[in-house]
Amino acid sequence: MRMNPFCLTCLIQSQELQIRKFQDEEKKLRYMKEILGYLSSSDPEASAPALVKSISRIYEKYWGEKDGMEDVKKEFNDFLLSMEKDLEAQIRTHHDPVEAALCFARTGNYIDYSAVKDVSREKLLELFEDQEKEGLEQTEYTCLMQDLSHASTLIYLVDNCGEVVLDKIAIRILREQFPDLHITVIVRGAPVVNDVDLDAAYYVGLEKIAAVMDNGSEIAGTVLSDISPAAREELENTDLILAKGQGNFETLHGCGLNIYYLFLCKCDWFMNRFAAKRFQGMLINERRMPAKRQ
């Protein structure tokens, strides 16, 4: 997905917010000018997550490395792990456990510190109730189930910590429903925001129910030109892909692979693009995606 005015404005504003706490106004001005210069000359086909990689290098040049998000990642992993058995039991009471599991996994996409500035446990629990009632878009869900019934391989692209525990439940139920389906989970290649990397995947026990590999990239998404050759080969040769989160949509949309995107609309661009409310859930296929609403 190429850059657009919404995302460009968001990138600029987010950089100003990050440096607002610093006192050196001249240095802040130089920093913002360099950011603006980089963005004005950047590849117009690049997605916002891809540009953030270079923006982070500029930030480090001026301000040093950012504080890690290990505490936040652990907090939400622990919170969802403490609920895992109860949530799975609730999902299994549903008339269609696969749909329920994917609804809960999609709801977990709320735990996104790059797109949601006020993430809270209370809001997550509220969304669980709303999303379960909403369900998945039935036409696309039917297509997904048909594809799964004929597939030999599935790549599951995870997104955020905490959310990954819900992905774990969904993968467990998918394996039961489709016992001949080989599922590989792909995570980020380095710590980025609160996204899942190998350490986080092993922390929640994801490797116990599926093959897990990292993509070799530190971008908060899946840029095919930036990930490792092994990860790209997996993606290009699998029967279908389930991609979680806005970042994976932003970086993969337009590639033409058989991808089912599962995410919540959390920012103005997504709300406008899909005529959706804030935190409305989406299930969209790359090859059947509707034309942009005017």
Secondary structure, DSSP 8 states (H G I E B T S, - for coil): ----HHHHHHHHHHHHHHHTT---HHHHHHHHHHHHHHHHTS-TT--HHHHHHHHHHHHHHHH------HHHHHHHHHHHHHHHHHHHHHHHTSSSHHHHHHHHHHHGGG--TTT-TT--HHHHHHHHHHHHHH---HHHHHHHHHHHHH-SEEEEE--BTTHHHHHHHHHHHHHHH-TT-EEEEEE-SS--TTB--HHHHHHTTGGGTSEEEE-S--SSS--TTTS-HHHHHHHHHSSEEEEESHHHHHHHTTS-S-EEEEEE--SHHHHHHTT--TT-EEEEETTS------
